[in-house]
Structure formats: structure tokens, C-alpha cells
Amino acid sequence: MEAVGRRYAYLLAALLLFLTVYPAGVIRAAETGSATLEWSSQAPQEWIAGQEAVQLKVAAIDSSANKTDVTAEAEWTTSNNGVAKVENGLVTPLSEGTARITVYWNSKTLAQNVKVKARYTKLTLEPSGQIDLLTGGQGEQLKVTGVLSSGKTETPSKVSWSSSDTSVATVENGLVKPVAKGVAYIAARAEGLSTRMTVYVRSSSQALLLNETGSLSMFLGGASQKLKATDVSIAGTKTDVTDKAAWSSSDPLVLSVNEGVITPKAAGKSTVKVSYNGYSKSVKVTVLPTIDRLVASKTSLPVTMGSKTSLPSVSAYFADGSKRSVTSDVTWSVGNTSVAKLENGKLVAVAPGTTNLIASAGGKQVQIPVTAQYKVAKLTVSQAKYTLTAGQETSLPTVKAQLANGTSKDISDEVSWVASNARVTVQNGKIKAVSKGTATVKAMYMGKYVKASVKVEPVIQSLSPSAANVELNLKKSKGIKVTGVFTDGSSANLTQSMKWTTSNAAVVTIKGSTIKAVGFGTATLNGTYQDKSVQIQVTVSTKLEKLVISSKKVNLTPGASQVLTLTAKYDNGASKNVTDAATWVSSKTGAATVSSGVVKAVAKGSSTVKASYGGKYVTAAVKVNAAK
């Protein structure tokens, strides 16, 4: 290396010396010792980039003037390979500029400058301006034209092409092909000149659609699922590109994907991504363990004509013992579509009848009985009021649905019951009283409901009626009151809560707290509350309407007497002599006395005799005259 360095230093010094002596730049001969070196060929006056190579030759001249061609033996160099290159004296002009061609032979040197002019003043591309391409579409062929100094044009024989971003567009022999959405610059180089144009690659699509969005679930051991990718072109045309798009799974150990077909491999999560024409979509997939069984939130489902019913929720019990909702993952079907059908995620009644709603997932099914019927107008209960003691339990009332077509149906086994508060509970067809107070129980069915009231009382200890014996006249009434004393020491008027029966409804009736006489005779009223009872004896007799005395005026002399008769007149038309039973009184016993209807004159004067019976009375005037 050091020897080469010294050699080049020597040559450079020699060159500088020759340039000083021959400033024109062309050294015709070099004399050193007994031999000289000179050019034996004429260099072109003008070098044009891209022209054919020119052969330069050198000869050695000895002292006898003999010339020997040493072109092939000499060593040739160029100061600028980008402007001109040289090989064994063959000089090829490449691009505009100046290069110095130097030849070495036997320690002798010759050199000349090669000034290269551009072949073309510029290069142009056709088509001009920019080009627009669509992904997946056809490419564009470019053409390069060189403009000569004369103004004429020609096609360069050698053109090199390049793309600034081959991930957007490629170019080969001038053919530009779109790869992906973006911007790239296509350059053409010839004869030391270059030109370029901008390529805009736009997507031929405006959207990519995936038939599943968001998330979905699959089950280990279950069937594969086919996803579908649809390309929406700029014109709005939709094309199935499932087999052309690029698919990937974020975790192939959990889920594999091949041309849109996803297959579960292990429990876990993976994201499936599809890409096409610069657009992409993804869906999150959860692979669940194998299902042991499915359970629906409803054991039966009534639907009404003309309405839409929401589908029940569904839970899965898995082989690993876990449980979770799979409502969004099940496939629904109906056993008999002439009774009910599925429409936009709802169950719709088609005709009255029964069928099954079927939920399927992971190879398992659960069936929910469906009853399609006419719309429910209202609900009724067999008993609307209950009175219970704390701890007491009784059956719920039967419930009937009055349907829109005029028929009714017993739906006791289909309704849902709920209690208004904790004073009562509703379970297994029973109402159970818990604590003192009031509550309601509500039966619900197909958007309708009906209520029954429940009163919870403490245990009764005793009952006390306001009267144990009652006498009434025909068609008369009398109020009765029953007071109850409870085991907790409290008391209450229970008259309206009593349950009454009569031993003879032809004699007496009772409603609420009112006893009414409807016929003559006697009867016993029996009232019960909880497990206690009271009895009231009732006698219905005739009513005394008036008393009739046999004489209203009596005239006597002292010592004389007269018998008066008293007759009772009753409302039933009967008459009765009550003379002896009546109470007799004289207003002036000094004039006359009376006993059991016998009036005795005592002395001259006047008196009034009064006879009383059954709450009524009648009088007679007595006048005692002096004896004649």
C-alpha cells in the first residue's frame, strides 16, 4: 500500500509539472529518458452523455522514432466515474460534467480532460402531472421522453425506474402497479437526468363489513363458525371477499382462522382480524368450556295474539363447574311455527295453541313451553280479603284470566305472586302471616295483575257481645256489637269481622252488626272469629198496637161498683183480654177505687181510671153521684 501511495504522489507531481508547461490540458507527448508517450488517437471535440464509447489510444516512441501501441498495456484512470468511465482506453460518457482521463505507462503519464454535455436538456413523463390508482386495480404505463438540445425528442435507450415507497406502489419498465393506499413518487433516470411524478393510490373500497361485530362466544368442542367479509366499493357495490381478505387470530392457541372459518381450540380469548384494501375489522371471540346443561329464566312462556314477547335469559353450566349467562350466544327456534314464530328477537303468537321455544348452544338445548292465547282483559281472584293470625298459613286464591275473546281460563299455576311487605310471605302456593299489620299479595300474568288484601291480627282470647238475649217485634232491627280481647292484651271492635250464622233464617237474619226480625219465633245467632264463638238468643214476638177498655165513662153512686174489661189489639190482628194482667190506677181514690178492672164508688166526686199494659195505656172517666 505504501508503494502505491508513493507512486501516486510521484504521478501527481509530474502531472502538475506538465499542466504548468502545457496549460491547454492536452499533453501530446511525454519525454522521459530515451522513450516518449503520446496520444495516437484523436479525442472527440464534444462528448455527449449516453453516446457510444470512444476508444483512446497511446503509443510509445523510442529514440529511433519507432512507435509502439501500448494502449492495452497502459493503466487508465478517471477522476469521476459518474461523469465518464474508462477501461483500456475505452471512454464512456455518462453524465454532464468534467472528468480527467489519465494513462500510465512505464513511469510515463498522459492526461486529458473530458467535458461531457448532457444528451438531453430534460426528461419528460407521459402521462404528465399526477396519476391516481385504486388498490386492486390496473396499473399505469409511464413513458420517458428525452428532449435534445435541438428541441427534438427521442426515447432514451436505457431508463432506470424507482419508487419512493414500494409498499404503496411498485414500478418495473415504467409500469406502475398499486399495492396499498398511500402516496409514492415514481422516478425515471436516463443520461444523467431524472424526472418524477406523484402517484396517489386510493382504496377501491369505502368500507369493509364483517357479519359479526363487537364480540361473540364459542364453545370448546363445538362446531366451527364461518365469518363473512364484504367489501363495499366506491360505487357502493358489495362483494364477498371472505376468501380474498387477510385473516388473523391474536391467539392461535385459543382460536384458529382460515379464510373466515374460526375453530375453537382452547378456553380463552382471541381477537379475529380481517383486512382488505386498506380497511380492517375485528371481532373479539371468547371460547368457553364445554356445556353440561342450559337453564332458562322461565319455565313457561305465555304469549298473546297481536303482541310481541321478549325471549327469556339463558344460563349455561359448564364442565369446569362454572356458570354464566349465554343469552346472547344461543340460537333460538320454535317447535311449531303455526302457533308462534320468532321476529326481530321477539316471540310472536300466530294462533292459539301450545308449542316449545328452543334455545341451543354448544350442542345443548333447553325447551320452554309456550302457550299462545288471546289478550288478557283482566284477572280475578276467588278471594280478595284474608284475615290471618301471626304464624297462620292458608292457600292462595285461584286466579282466572278473562280473555279478549270472552272466555276465561284458570291460570293459578302460571301467575307470579309477590307480597307488598314482610308482614306476609308467598311461597309454594301459600300465604303465611308473619306479623301484625296489613299487606297485599299481587298475582301477575302477561302484563296484568290482581290483588288480595291480607290483615294479620294477634290471636283472639275472648269475644263479648253487647247483648246475649234480644227481643224484637216483626220487621224490627237491632244493632249488635262484639268486642274481642287478644292474647297481647289489646282489644278491638270485631263486629264487622265476625262470621255469623242463624239457626232459623225464617225468624231472624244478621248482616254486619244488624239483627233483623223477619218472622215470629226464636232463633240463635252464632258468631265466630278465629277459633272463638259467641251466641245470641233472639225472640221475635207480635207488637201491641192499642188497648181497648169496655167503657170510657162510668157513673156510680156511693157503694156501687162496675167491672171494666181491657182488651189488647196486636199488629197481627189478634185480640187478648188483659184485664187481669194490666195495671189499674185511680186518680182520686177518695171518689173511686179500681182493682183488676173493678171500679168501686166511694163518695161523691170524679176520678180517672188508668189501665196500663205492654207499654200502652187507656183511661176511663168515673163520676160518683149522691144517693137519691
Buried (B, 14 or more C-beta within 10 A) or exposed (E): EEEEEEEEEEBEEBBEEBEEEEEEEEBEBBEEEEBBBBBBEEBEEEBBBBBEBBEBBBBBBEEEEEEEEBBEEBEBBBBBEEBBBBEEBEBBBBBBBEBBBBBBBEBBBBBBBBBBBBBBEEBBBEEEEEBEBBBBBEBBEBEBBBBBEEEEEEEBEEBEBBBBBEEBBBBEEBEBBBBBBBBBBBBBBBBBBBBBBEBBBBBBBEBBBBEBEEEBBBBBEBEEBEBBBBBBBEEEEEEEBBEEBEBBBBBEEBBBBEEBEBBBBEBBBBBBBBBBBBBBBBBBBBBBBBBBEBBBEBEBBBBBBEEEBEBBBBBBBBEEEEEBEBBEBBEEBBBBEEBBBBEEEEBBBBEBBBBBBBBBBBEBBBBBBBBBBBBBEEBBBEEEEBBBBBEBEBEBBBBBBBBEEEEBBEBBEBBEBEBBEEBBBBEEEEBBBBEBBEBBBBBBBBEBBBEBBBBBBBBBBEBEBBBEEBBBBBEEEBEBEBBBBBEEEEEBEBBEBBEBEBBBEEBBBBEEBEBBBBBBBBBBBBBEBBEBEBEBBBBBBBEBEEBEBBBEEBEBEBEBEBEBEBBBBBEEEEEBEBBEEBEBBBBBEEBBBBEEBEBBBBEBBEBBBBBBBBEBBBBBBBBBEEEE
